[in-house]
Amino acid sequence: MEPSYVAVVPAPLARGRIPLLARNVGRALRARGLRFGSVRREGGVILVDADDPVLASSAAAMLFGTEEVSIVRRTGGSLEEVAAGIAEVGGRLLLKDERFLARVEGATSGFLPADAEAAATSRLVGGGARAGTPRAHDRVLRARVEGARAYVSIFTDPGLGGAPSGSRSGACACAIHDDVSAISCYEAARQGYEVAISVCYLRGRELARLARHACRIMQRTADGGVITFHRIQSSGRPARAGAAARVAARAGQKYAALPFLPGAFPDEFSDGVRKEMLEGGATPLDTLGSGDAMPRAARELGIKESASWWARARGGARGGAAGPGRAVRVRVGPNMLHEVLDSLGGGARRRG
């Protein structure tokens, strides 16, 4: 059996854009300074030959367009080879008294997945392992068959789903001024837009929280970029949302994400913001819809769900203004938030 690789299974919206997702995986690895030999398509999966499969799999699993990312051993795709591969990996992974379940997926040729599952189970039981059932097992030993090759999973992380960054033509401007607008930006990125992020803050003490949201979104877009920071000059939900929308409208991008949940604001407010975005040359995007996806996105961003998201805002006046922007180039990595705040000046965290 060959050395370990990283296998990336594309999400449904990425299956027609596998070359794009493969390029994004390569960009993510380079941005994090991870060495790799190749990133290539093999059937319906993307196979990464990386020096450190653990770090490479973690980086790939952070990208939109991934269904799951696994550290795998590659073997041949015949029934005997698949069964032997599962048995070898299982023999190394299974702990004493663990009950296992063998699972084979993908496009097999000349045999049924159940045949390979039975053969692998027989090999493992013959070696002293305990077989489980679909309802009672401790570990699943999985293999994915793609034509003449099969990939036996050692460890699997769920992907983020959605579409790969760059799937849409034109970038989307996002202005983050609170938790809801951060989720709106996250959803724009998840839908395949490249996002141009601005952070709009009223006081210095909220800067770190909003910058953290922006950095977590940037981590999911392959290789970083530029975040622009604006200080808002007025408070109140409508004023803040209006100021942020104005920043997004003037960002010079093809699209602009609405930085609020439209259903929580009067129609006249939402219509006015859309009109202002169109006048600024940006097509407004309602990435939140009814808000049903907000709890999931909030968990991804480390945001605590709040009933205030759906509370009706009072007043319809947009008002609000934002000061000039300050651009900070962001490098993806574990210290990106600290680097951003340091670039803004140490006092930025304490002002207000």
For each residue, the residues with C-beta under 8 A, 3 or more apart:
1: 73 74 75 85 88 152
2: 5 73 74 75
3: 73
4: 53 71 72 73 154
5: 2 47 48 49 50 53 71 72 73 74 151
6: 47 48 50 53 56 57 60 69 70 71 72
7: 45 46 47 48 69 70 71 72 144 151 153
8: 21 22 25 45 46 47 48 60 66 68 69 159
9: 44 45 66 67 68 69 70 144 159
10: 14 15 17 18 21 44 45 46 65 66 67
11: 14 15 64 65 66 67 159 160 161 162 163
12: 15 67
13: 17 65 161 162 163 167 192
14: 10 11 17 18 20 21 65 66 67 162 163 164 167
15: 10 11 12 18 44
16:
17: 10 13 14 20 21 65 163 164 167
18: 10 14 15 21 22 41 44 46
19: 22 23 41
20: 14 17 23 24 65 164 166 167
21: 8 10 14 17 18 24 25 46 63 65 66 164
22: 8 18 19 25 26 39 40 41 46
23: 19 20 26 27 39
24: 20 21 27 28 63 65 164 165 166 222
25: 8 21 22 28 29 39 46 48 59 60 63
26: 22 23 29 30 36 39
27: 23 24 30 31 222 223
28: 24 25 31 32 59 60 62 63 222 223 332
29: 25 26 32 34 36 39 48 50 56 59 60
30: 26 27 33 34 223
31: 27 28 222 223 224 331 332 333
32: 28 29 55 59 332 333
33: 30
34: 29 30 50 51 52 55 56 59
35: 50 51 52
36: 26 29 39 48 49 50 51 56
37: 49 50 51
38: 47 48 49
39: 22 23 25 26 29 36 46 47 48 49
40: 22 46 47
41: 18 19 22 45 46 47
42: 45 46 47 146 149
43: 106 107 146 147 149
44: 9 10 15 18 106 107 146
45: 7 8 9 10 41 42 144 146 151
46: 7 8 10 18 21 22 25 39 40 41 42
47: 5 6 7 8 38 39 40 41 42 74 151
48: 5 6 7 8 25 29 36 38 39 53 56 60
49: 5 36 37 38 39
50: 5 6 29 34 35 36 37 53 55 56
51: 34 35 36 37 56
52: 34 35 55 56
53: 4 5 6 48 50 56 57 71
54: 57 58 71
55: 32 34 50 52 58 59
56: 6 29 34 36 48 50 51 52 53 59 60
57: 6 53 54 60 61 69 70 71 155 157
58: 54 55 61 62 157
59: 25 28 29 32 34 55 56 62 63
60: 6 8 25 28 29 48 56 57 63 66 69
61: 57 58 66 68 69 157 158 159 160
62: 28 58 59 160 219 220
63: 21 24 25 28 59 60 66 159 160 164 165 220 221 222
64: 11 160 161 162 163 164 165 189 190 192 220 221
65: 10 11 13 14 17 20 21 24 159 160 161 162 163 164 165 167 192
66: 8 9 10 11 14 21 60 61 63 69 159 160 161
67: 9 10 11 12 14 158 159 161
68: 8 9 61 156 157 158 159
69: 6 7 8 9 57 60 61 66 156 157 159
70: 6 7 9 57 142 151 153 154 155 156 157
71: 4 5 6 7 53 54 57 153 154 155 156
72: 4 5 6 7 144 151 152 153 154
73: 1 2 3 4 5 85 88 89 151 152 154
74: 1 2 5 47 149 150 151 152
75: 1 2 81 82 84 85 149 150 151 152
76: 81 82 148 149 150
77: 81 82 108 109 145 146 147 148 149 150
78: 81 82 110 111
79: 82 83 108 110 111 115 116 119
80: 83 84 119
81: 75 76 77 78 84 85 150
82: 75 76 77 78 79 85 86 104 108 116 119 120 143 145 150 152
83: 79 80 86 87 116 119 120 122 123
84: 75 80 81 87 88 123
85: 1 73 75 81 82 88 89 143 150 152
86: 82 83 89 90 102 104 116 120 123 124 141 143 152
87: 83 84 90 91 120 123 124 127
88: 1 73 84 85 91 92 152
89: 73 85 86 92 93 141 152 153 154
90: 86 87 93 94 100 102 120 124 129 141
91: 87 88 94 124 127 129
92: 88 89
93: 89 90 139 141 154
94: 90 91 98 100 124 129 139
95: 98
96:
97: 130
98: 94 95 129 130 138 139
99: 130 131 132 136 137 138 139
100: 90 94 121 124 129 130 131 132 137 138 139 140 141
101: 131 132 133 134 137 139 140 141
102: 86 90 116 117 118 120 121 124 140 141 142 143
103: 113 117 140 141 142 143
104: 82 86 108 113 114 116 117 120 142 143 144 145
105: 113 142 143 144 145
106: 43 44 113 143 144 145 146 150
107: 43 44 145 146 147
108: 77 79 82 104 111 112 113 116 145
109: 77 145 147 148
110: 78 79
111: 78 79 108 115 116
112: 108 115 116
113: 103 104 105 106 108 116 117 145
114: 104 117 118
115: 79 111 112 118 119
116: 79 82 83 86 102 104 108 111 112 113 119 120 143 145
117: 102 103 104 113 114 120 121
118: 102 114 115 121 122
119: 79 80 82 83 115 116 122 123
120: 82 83 86 87 90 102 104 116 117 123 124 141 143
121: 100 102 117 118 124 125 131
122: 83 118 119 125 126
123: 83 84 86 87 119 120 126 127
124: 86 87 90 91 94 100 102 120 121 127 129 131 141
125: 121 122 128 129 130 131
126: 122 123
127: 87 91 123 124
128: 125
129: 90 91 94 98 100 124 125
130: 97 98 99 100 125
131: 99 100 101 121 124 125
132: 99 100 101 136 137 138
133: 101 136 137
134: 101 137
135:
136: 99 132 133
137: 99 100 101 132 133 134 140
138: 98 99 100 132
139: 93 94 98 99 100 101
140: 100 101 102 103 137
141: 86 89 90 93 100 101 102 103 120 124 152 153
142: 70 102 103 104 105 152 153 156
143: 82 85 86 102 103 104 105 106 116 120 150 151 152 153
144: 7 9 45 72 104 105 106 150 151 153
145: 77 82 104 105 106 107 108 109 113 116 149 150
146: 42 43 44 45 77 106 107 149 150 151
147: 43 77 107 109
148: 76 77 109
149: 42 43 74 75 76 77 145 146
150: 74 75 76 77 81 82 85 106 143 144 145 146
151: 5 7 45 47 70 72 73 74 75 143 144 146
152: 1 72 73 74 75 82 85 86 88 89 141 142 143
153: 7 70 71 72 89 141 142 143 144 156
154: 4 70 71 72 73 89 93
155: 57 70 71
156: 68 69 70 71 142 153
157: 57 58 61 68 69 70
158: 61 67 68
159: 8 9 11 61 63 65 66 67 68 69
160: 11 61 62 63 64 65 66 190 220 300
161: 11 13 64 65 66 67 190
162: 11 13 14 64 65 189 190 191 192
163: 11 13 14 17 64 65 167 168 190 191 192
164: 14 17 20 21 24 63 64 65 167 192
165: 24 63 64 65 189 192 193 194 220 221 222
166: 20 24 192 194
167: 13 14 17 20 65 163 164 191 192 193
168: 163 172 191 192 193 194 255
169: 254
170: 193 253 254 255
171: 193 194 195 196 253 254 255
172: 168 188 193 194 195 196 253 254 255 256 257 285
173: 195 196 198 247 248 249 251 252 253 255 256 257 282
174: 181 184 185 188 195 196 197 198 217 248 256 257 259
175: 181 198 199 200 230 244 245 247 248 251 256 257 259
176: 181 182 185 197 198 199 200 210 213 214 244 259
177: 181 199 200 201 210 232 240 241 243 244 259
178: 181 182 210 240
179: 182 183 213 298 303 306 309
180: 183 184 259 260 261 288 294 309
181: 174 175 176 177 178 184 185 241 244 257 259 260
182: 176 178 179 185 186 210 213 214 217 301 303
183: 179 180 186 187 288 294 297 298 301 303
184: 174 180 181 187 188 257 258 259 260 261 287 288
185: 174 176 181 182 188 189 195 197 213 214 217 257 259 287
186: 182 183 189 190 217 220 297 300 301
187: 183 184 190 191 257 287 288 293 297
188: 172 174 184 185 191 193 195 255 257 285 287
189: 64 162 165 185 186 192 193 194 195 217 220 221
190: 64 160 161 162 163 186 187 297
191: 162 163 167 168 187 188 287
192: 13 64 65 162 163 164 165 166 167 168 189
193: 165 167 168 170 171 172 188 189 255 285
194: 165 166 168 171 172 189 221
195: 171 172 173 174 185 188 189 217 221 257
196: 171 172 173 174 225 226 228 251 253
197: 174 176 185 214 217 218 225 227 228
198: 173 174 175 176 227 228 229 230 244 247 248 251 325
199: 175 176 177 207 210 211 214 227 228 229 230
200: 175 176 177 210 230 231 232 240 243 244 247 322
201: 177 204 206 207 210 229 230 231 232
202: 206 231 232 234 235 240 352
203: 206 207 351 352
204: 201 207 347 348 349 350 351 352
205: 208 349 350 351 352
206: 201 202 203 209 210 352
207: 199 201 203 204 210 211 229 341 344 348 349 351 352
208: 205 211 212 337 341 349
209: 206 212 213
210: 176 177 178 182 199 200 201 206 207 213 214
211: 199 207 208 214 215 227 229 337 340 341
212: 208 209 215 216 302 337
213: 176 179 182 185 209 210 216 217 301 303
214: 176 182 185 197 199 210 211 217 218 227 340
215: 211 212 218 219 227 330 336 337 340
216: 212 213 219 220 300 301 302
217: 174 182 185 186 189 195 197 213 214 220 221 301
218: 197 214 215 221 224 225 227 330 332 336
219: 62 215 216 332 336
220: 62 63 64 160 165 186 189 216 217
221: 63 64 165 189 194 195 217 218 224 225
222: 24 27 28 31 63 165 332
223: 27 28 30 31 332
224: 31 218 221 329 330 331 332 336
225: 196 197 218 221 329 330
226: 196 327 328 329 330
227: 197 198 199 211 214 215 218 327 328 330 340
228: 196 197 198 199 251 325 326 327 328
229: 198 199 201 207 211 325 326 327 328 344
230: 175 198 199 200 201 243 247 322 323 324 325 326
231: 200 201 202 322 323
232: 177 200 201 202 235 239 240 243 244 320 321 322 323
233: 243 320 321 322 323
234: 202 239 240 243 319 320 321
235: 202 232 239 240
236: 239 240 315 319 320
237: 240 241 260 313 314
238: 241 242 265 269 313 314 315 316 317 318 319 320
239: 232 234 235 236 242 243 317 318 319 320
240: 177 178 200 202 232 234 235 236 237 243 244 320
241: 177 181 237 238 244 245 259 260 265 269 273 313 318 320
242: 238 239 245 246 269 273 317 318 319 320
243: 177 200 230 232 233 234 239 240 246 247 319 320 321 322
244: 175 176 177 181 198 200 232 240 241 247 248 259 260 320 322
245: 175 241 242 248 249 256 258 259 260 273 276 277 318
246: 242 243 249 250 276 318 320 321 322
247: 173 175 198 200 230 243 244 250 251 322 325
248: 173 174 175 198 244 245 251 253 256 257 259 277 282
249: 173 245 246 256 276 277 279 280 281 282
250: 246 247 280
251: 173 175 196 198 228 247 248 256 282
252: 173 281
253: 170 171 172 173 196 248 256 282
254: 169 170 171 172 282 283
255: 168 170 171 172 173 188 193 282 283 284 285
256: 172 173 174 175 245 248 249 251 253 277 280 282 283 284 285
257: 172 173 174 175 181 184 185 187 188 195 248 284 285 287
258: 184 245 262 270 273 274 284 285 286 287 288
259: 174 175 176 177 180 181 184 185 241 244 245 248
260: 180 181 184 237 241 244 245 264 265 270 313
261: 180 184 264 265 288 291 294 309 310
262: 258 265 270 286 288
263: 290 291 310
264: 260 261 309 310 311 312 313
265: 238 241 260 261 262 269 270 312 313 316
266: 269 270 313 315 316
267: 270 271
268: 271 272 316
269: 238 241 242 265 266 272 273 313 316 317 318
270: 258 260 262 265 266 267 273 274
271: 267 268 274 275
272: 268 269 275 276 316 318
273: 241 242 245 258 269 270 276 277 284 318
274: 258 270 271 277 278 284
275: 271 272 278 279
276: 245 246 249 272 273 279 280 318
277: 245 248 249 256 273 274 280 282 283 284
278: 274 275 281 282 283 284
279: 249 275 276
280: 249 250 256 276 277
281: 249 252 278
282: 173 248 249 251 253 254 255 256 277 278
283: 254 255 256 277 278
284: 255 256 257 258 273 274 277 278
285: 172 188 193 255 256 257 258
286: 258 262 289
287: 184 185 187 188 191 257 258
288: 180 183 184 187 258 261 262 291 293 294
289: 286 292 293
290: 263
291: 261 263 288 294 309 310
292: 289
293: 187 288 289 296 297
294: 180 183 261 288 291 297 298 305 309
295: 298 299 305
296: 293 299 300
297: 183 186 187 190 293 294 300 301
298: 179 183 294 295 301 303 304 305
299: 295 296 302 303
300: 160 186 216 296 297
301: 182 183 186 213 216 217 297 298
302: 212 216 299
303: 179 182 183 213 298 299
304: 298
305: 294 295 298 309
306: 179 309
307: 310 311
308: 311
309: 179 180 261 264 291 294 305 306
310: 261 263 264 291 307
311: 264 307 308
312: 264 265
313: 237 238 241 260 264 265 266 269
314: 237 238
315: 236 238 266
316: 238 265 266 268 269 272
317: 238 239 242 269
318: 238 239 241 242 245 246 269 272 273 276
319: 234 236 238 239 242 243
320: 232 233 234 236 238 239 240 241 242 243 244 246
321: 232 233 234 243 246
322: 200 230 231 232 233 243 244 246 247 325
323: 230 231 232 233
324: 230
325: 198 228 229 230 247 322
326: 228 229 230 344
327: 226 227 228 229
328: 226 227 228 229 340 343 344
329: 224 225 226
330: 215 218 224 225 226 227 336 339 340
331: 31 224 336 339
332: 28 31 32 218 219 222 223 224 336
333: 31 32 336 339
334:
335: 338 339
336: 215 218 219 224 330 331 332 333 339 340
337: 208 211 212 215 340 341
338: 335 341 342
339: 330 331 333 335 336 342 343
340: 211 214 215 227 328 330 336 337 343 344
341: 207 208 211 337 338 344 346 348 349
342: 338 339 345 346
343: 328 339 340
344: 207 229 326 328 340 341 348
345: 342 348
346: 341 342 349 350
347: 204 350 351
348: 204 207 341 344 345 351
349: 204 205 207 208 341 346
350: 204 205 346 347
351: 203 204 205 207 347 348
352: 202 203 204 205 206 207
